[in-house]
C-alpha cells in the first residue's frame, strides 16, 4: 500500500528526504518548505489530504502542534538523538581541528550532548550548549552563537535550525548544520507509514453505538446523532442502535458540535460504542461498554475497542482501561481476588498516576470515584492474598483511629 506523507521542513531537509526515498515505491512524499520553523503553523493549514505528517524536528512541530490536533492522521517529528549529535561533533572536530569547548551548539535536549561526552569517558570538554525552547526566535539563537564568537570563546556554531545557519553564514560567522543521519530520517518516515497503515485499518473497523432511552421524542436526537456519525440506525423497544465506522466515530469525537450534542442529554440516557472486525463483535463490545456505563454515575459515553480497551468517558476524559487480563500475574490476581479486569486495570492506572508508591483507602476511593468503604473492601481482598502491604499509619485531623498506609506488592507496570 502506497502511503502519502506530507513532509514539513527546510529546503535542505526536504531535498535530503527526496534523495533518500527516490527509489521507494512504498511512500509518496509531498514536501512543504519553510524559511523559518515558525511558518510550520501556517503551512499545516495548507497541506492537501495525506496519510501522515512528518516534521523535520521538534521546533516546527511545537509551533504547529495546535493546528496538527485538528488532523485525523498521525503526525511525528524527527527526533534528535545521540547519533545525530555524535555524528555532527565528529565531523566538526575532524574538519576544524578544534577542541570541543571552542564550539557552540543548540540542541532539543542537552542530555544527548551529556550522554555523548559520558560515552567517551568524559575526556572531551563540553561545548557551549543552548537547549531549544518553544519561545525561541531565530534572532535569539543567532545572538547566542554570535556573542560567543565575538567574545572569542568559540570558533564555530552547530545549529539545529537551518534559518540560523543561513543567518550566521550571511554575517560571516562559521557555522555547521546539525547532521540528520539518513538512517534516522528513513526510520521516521517508516514509523509514520506504519502508524498511517494502522490507523487506516482501525478507521475501517465497524463501530456500533447503543443508546437507551424510553422517550419517543429521542428520535430527533438520534437522527441528528446518526447524521454526524454518518451512521444508519434502527430502534427496538426504546433502544437505538447505530452502525458506522471507527473512523467516523473518531472524527466526531473531535467535533465540538458532536460534544455539545452529547452534553445536552439527561443522565438517564446512556450511550456506548463498540468496534471490531464484524458487526456482531462490535455490537457485543458496545453492549459491554453500555453495562460499564450503567455501573457508574459519570455522564458521557464509553468506547470499547477491538482489543477490549475501554476509552472514556468522553468528552470528559480519554482514559483507557484494559477490559481483559492476559498477564500471568494479573490472571492469578483476578482468579484469587475475584476482581474484574476493569478493576485491576484501574488499580494499575491509579499507581501510575501517583508520584509516590504509598496511598490510603481515601486516596484510592477518590481516584476510583467510589465510597471509602468500597475502596476498603477492595483493599481487604488484595491484602488477603498479599497483593497489598500495610507499611504505616497516618494521623487524621479529626479524632479517631489513624489511617493505614498501603503499598502495592505486585508488578504494576504491565
Secondary structure, 3 states (H helix, E strand, C coil): CCEEEEEEECHHHHHHHHHHCCCCCCEEEEEEECCCHHHHHHHCCCCCCCCEEEECCHHHHHHHHHHHCCCCCEEEECCCCHHHHHHHHHHHHHHHCCCHHHEEEEECCHHHHHHHHHHCCCCCCCCEEEECCCCCCHHHHHHHHHHHHHCCCCCEEEECCHHHHHHHHHCCCCEEECCCCHHHHHHHHHHHHHHHHHHHHHHCCEEEEEEECCCCCHHHHHHHHHHHHCCEEEEECCEEEEEEEHHHHHHHHCCHHHHHHHHCCCCCCEEEEEEECCHHHHHHHHHHHHHHHHCCCCCCEEEECCCCEEEEEECCCCCEEECCCCCHHHHHHHHHHCCCHHHHHHHHHHHHCCCCCCECHHHHHHHHCCCHHHHHHHHHHHHHCCCEEEEEEECCCCCCCCEEEEEECCCCCC
